[in-house]
């Protein structure tokens, strides 16, 4: 199988190069016609924050990964890129890589829950732009199947592996009914934004945002249907919230122990969860001594994250087993696809000989005898060809190395001259 591909990803290149080569949807749709016209009969492009990859079937065997690499750089020129910043794949390794990406075991974060959706979207763009044929569509279907099997049959995606999500999972364990709770997010940067989005996804409807820059507060509040609290007076509102997540870039402690004591007095001791996911810390760690205050900082949350990452790593062999199973299934289908035209030519070759010989005696025997002989020779040819035909199909469908199938096919074509040249008639009688 001449599936070929290139990938620049978190294993091969620094983030600045990956960012520079990232292709948005419009760029992908403009790049596909170039690839289709010059290099690939069918394929797809996957471009995320951590990888840009091109996979497909070349128009001919002269086209390789180097041409794809040069065309990508020509399409989106950047400085400092080198050949070793790209990983190259062909045939089995290409298919295994695609499956590994879809299952999340080749992600920066093992078991990345978003990658399967991104892979699916890249397939949909390919199909919408007439860049997918029979084989590519089969790969698309099986890739999605592998990704779903990994989620369903293993724990590769279980457990929080980011600090923001770990914080929210801890909150879930403390408060069983989040829909009735309220939350304050201090800091509207990337970490604070992720925490706010996770809380909204978990059902918290009353979310407030406070940030030094009002515009950032308003933008994040709009994303989670929340409200904005002025940064200058956010301490006056602490008692209103059951969950406080702080993720600023402040150099100093923002919330003192006395601030939390005053807050708890106003809350009449009602429990509160404080999640300090800032570096350096925003909340005085001494607040953990106050009754009904559940405090976590980034160190305690990282323990959870590291434990979950280790658990996910243990699931990799189970995912790889699924990948091998589906690769065998794919190559079984693909080899059968290869062998069918050969079997057809093989049977037609013998049928042509049978008809020629029958034609020679057509006028030498009676019509009744001719009909009987015609039927008998059909059965004879059928029986002679049955075993080799069945065996070829079994070899192809078993998923064995495609080179074995290709070798058997080539031998058959050579032995019986099935490559299209005129058969030389034997003079033997």
N, C-alpha and C positions, 0 to 999 in steps of 0.2 A: 504494500500500500504506500503510495507516494504522498501521504499527508506530511506536510512540512510546516515549520513555524519558528518564530522568533519571539523572545520575551525580554523586556527590560523590567526588572522588578526589585523588590526590597532586598533580595539576595545578591543582586548583580550590580546595583548602582546606587549612589547616594540620592537622597531625597530631592536635591535641587535638579538633578538630571531627570528623575522620574516626573517631577512637576513640569519641567520644560517640554517633555515629550507627551504629556497628557493630551488626549484628543476628546473634545466635547462631542455631543451627538451630531451637531452640524458638520464638524470637521470629519467625523467618521463617515458621514454620508457623502461628503465630497471626496474622500480618499478611496472609498470602495470602487467607483468607476475606474480610477487609475489602476488599481490592483487587478480588477477584472479584465481590463483591456490589454494590460501589458504582461501580467504574471500568472494570475490565479483564475481557474475556471469557476471555482466556488470556494467559499471560506467564510471567515468572520473576523472582526476586530473587537478585542476587549480592552477597554481603557478605564482604569479606576485611579484612585489617589495613589495606589502603591504599585501599579503595573500597567504596561501597555503591551499588548500581544497581538500578533497577526498569525493566523493559521489558515491553511487552505491546500487545495490541490492544484499544482502548477499545470500550465498548458502543455509543457513538455519537460523531460527530465533534465534539460540544460539549465532550467531555472532553479536556483537554490536559495538558501537563507540569506546569502550576501546581497542578492538583488533586492530582497524585501527590506533588509536593513538599510541599504543605501537609499531606497525610495522613501522610506519613513523619514529619514534624516533630511532628505531633499524636500519633502513635504512640509516638515517643521524643523527648520535649521536651528541647531544649538551648538554652542562651543563646548569643547572639553569632552565630547563623547568619543569613546573608543570601542573597537570591536569586542573587547572583553567585557563590556558593559551589557552585552546581550547573551542570553542563553539560547541555544539552538536545538531544535527537536526534529525528529524524523520518524515516521511510521509508528511503531509501538510506543516509543518514548514520547511522541507527540500526543497520542491518545491518552497515555497514562498521565501526562502533565495536565491535560484539559480536565480529566476526571479529578485529579488531585486539587486543582484550583476550585472546582465546583463544590467539593466536599469541605473545603476550608483547611485542609492539612498543609497546604502550601501558602497559607496566608501569614501576614505579619503577626496577626493575632490568631492563634490556632482555633479552628472552629468558627471563624468569622461568620456571623449570622446573615450578613448582608451580601456576601459574595455570590451566592446562588441566584439571587434576584438580579444582580448585575450581569451575571453570565446569561441568564434568560433574556434580559433586555438586549444584549449584544446579538443574540441569535435572532431575535425579532427584527432588529434593524437589518441584519443580513437578509432575511427573507423578504422584508419590505422593499429592499433594493435589488431584488433578483440576483442575489449573490449566493444562493444555496440550491444545490441539486440533490439528487437521490441520496448520495453518500453523506453529504454534509447534514442533511435533514435527519438521517439515521443517527449520526453522531450527536446532533442537538438533542434528539429524544432520549438517547441513552445517557447523555451527560446529566440531564435533568433527573432522570431516573436514579442515577448513582447518587446525586446530591440529596434527593429525598430519602433514599434508603439509608444514607449515612445519618441523617437526622432522626429517622424513625427507628433504626435498629441499633444505634450506638448513642453514647452520651457525649459525642464530640462537641456539641453546642451547649452543654449544660454548665451552669455556674457563671457568675459574673467574672469577667476578665479585664474590666476597666474599673478604675477607682470610682468613677461617677456611678456606674451601674451597681457596683458592690455596695455603695452607700445606700442606694435605694432598696436593695434587697435586704439590708439590715433594718431599714425603716419598716419594711413589710413584716418582718418577724416581730417587731415591737408593737406595731399597730395592725390589728387584723383587718379593720375596715377603713382603708385609706380614703374612700370616697367621702367620708365625713370629716376628714382632717384638712388643715390648712398649712401652707408652706411658704417660707420666705427664702428666696435665693439672693445671697449677697455676692455680687460680681457677675457680670454678663459676658465673660470671656468664654472660650471653648468649653472649659470644664463646667462652669456654671450653666451654660446652655444645655449641655448633655444631661446634667442633673435635672434641670427644669423639664426637659422633654421626657425623660424617663418617668418623672413624677406624674406628668400629665397622662402618659400612657398607662400608668397604674391606676388612674381614676381620680386623682386629687383635682378637684375643680377650683378650689380657692388657692391660687398661686400668685404671690407678689414678687416683684423684681426690684432690687435697688442696686444702683451702680453709680460710680463717680460721674460717668458720662451719661447724661439723660437720654440721648438718642439711642444708645445701646440698650438701655433699660426698656425703652419703648418698643424697639425692634423685637427683643426677646419676649416681652409681654404679649405682643401681637401673635407670636408663634404658638404660645401656650394658652391663649385666651385669658391672660392674667392681667394684673394691674401694676402700676408703678408707685413705689414709695420713694420720696426724695431721700437721697443718700445722707444729707446733712442731719436728718432727724429720724433715721431708721430705728435707733435704739428705743425711741418712745413707743414703738409699735411691736417690740419683741414679744410681749405677752399675748399678742393676738394669734400667734402661730404655734402649731403643734410640732412642726419640723422646721429647723433652720439649717440651711446649707450655705456655708461660707467658702468662697473660692476666688478671693481677690489676689492681687499682686502686691499687696501692702507689705512694707518692710517691718511694720510694728503690729503688736496685738491690737485688734479692733474692739473685741468684746472682753471685758474684764470679768473676774469672778463676782465682783460686786454688782455688775450689770445683770448677771444671771440670777443672783440672789433677789434683786429687786423685781425682776421679771417673774420669778417663781412665787413671790409674795402676792403679786397681782393675779397670778393664775391660781392662787389658793392651793398650790401644791400639785396641780394637774400635770401629769407627765409631759416631758418635752424631749425631743431628740435633736441633738446638736451634731452636725456633720461638718467637721473642719477638714476640707480637702484642698487647703491652700498650702503653698510652700513659699516662705515660712508660714507658720500657723497664724490664723486670724483670731482664734479663741483661746483664752487662758486654759491650759489643760487642767488646772486645779478645779474647774467646774465639775469634774467627774465625782467630786466628793459631796456634792449637793444632792440631797434626796430627790428622787424621781427625775433626775437629769441623766439621760443616756447619751454619753459623749463618745465620739470616735474621731480619731485623726487619721491622716493619710498612712501612718505606719501600721495601725491596726487594720485598716482596710486593705493594705497591700498584702498582709498575711492571708487574708481571704482570697485575694486575687491570685497570689502565688500558689495557694493550695488548689484553686480551681484550674489553673493552668497545668499543674502537674497531673490533675485528674484527666484533663483533656488529652495530654500527651500520651497517657496510658491507653487512650481509645484509638490512637493512630493505627496500630496493627489490625484492629477490627475493621477500620475504614479501608485500609489497604487490601484486606481480604475481599471486601465488596468490590473494590476497583478491579482486582484480578478476575473475579467472577464475571463482571460485566464486560471486561476486555475479551475474555474467552467467548462470551456470547456474541460480541460484535464481530470478532474475526471469523467465527463460525458462519455468521450471515454473510460477511464480506467474501469469504472464500467460496461460498456457494454461488455468490453473484459472479465470481470469476469463472467458475467451472461450467456454468450452464451453457454458454455459447459453445464451449469445447465439446460437451456431451452432445449438443444438437448437431454439430458438424460431424462428430464421430458416427452417430447413427445415420445421418444423411449419406455419409460416405459408403457405408455398407448397403444402404437401401438403393443407392445408385447402381452399385455392382449387381445387386439382386435383380433390379429391373432390366439392366443390360443383358444379363444372362437369360432372363425370361423372354426378352424380346427375340433372342436368337432362336428359340425353339417354338415361338408362337405359332408358326405355320407348319410345324412338323408333327404336331400332335392335335388331338381333337380338342374342341372347346371345353368339354367336360373335364378331360385330363389336365388341360391348362389351368382351369380354375382350381382343381385340387392341388396341383403343383405350386400354384401361386400362393395358396393358403399355407401349404406346408413350408415353403421357403420363408414366408413371413414369420412363422412360428420358430423356425430354425434360427433365423437372424436374431429374433427377440431373445431366444434362450442363450445364444452365444454372447450377446451384448449385455445380458442382465447383470452378471457378476461384476464386470469392470465398471458398468454404469453405477451400480449401487455402491461399490467400493469408493469410487471417486466422490460420490455425494457424501459418503460417510467421512472420508478424509477432510473434505471441505467443511462439513458441518460440525466437526468435532472441536473446532477452534485450535487445531494444531498450528504450528508455525506456518505462516502464509508462504514461506519459501518452499516448504515441503509440497504444498499444493501446487505452487507455481512450477516446481521441478517436474512433478508428475504430469501436469498439463502440457508442459513443453515436450516431454518424452512422447506422450501420446500423439501430439501434433506432428512430431518429427517421424515417428514410426509409420504413421498412416498418411503422411503428406497432407495434413489438414490446413495448411497455410494458404491455400488458394491456387496453387500451381496445378496444372492439368496432370491427372494420374496417368502414368504410363501403363498401357495394357500389357498384360503378360502374354507371351506366345505359347506358354505351356498349355497342354491339353490333357 
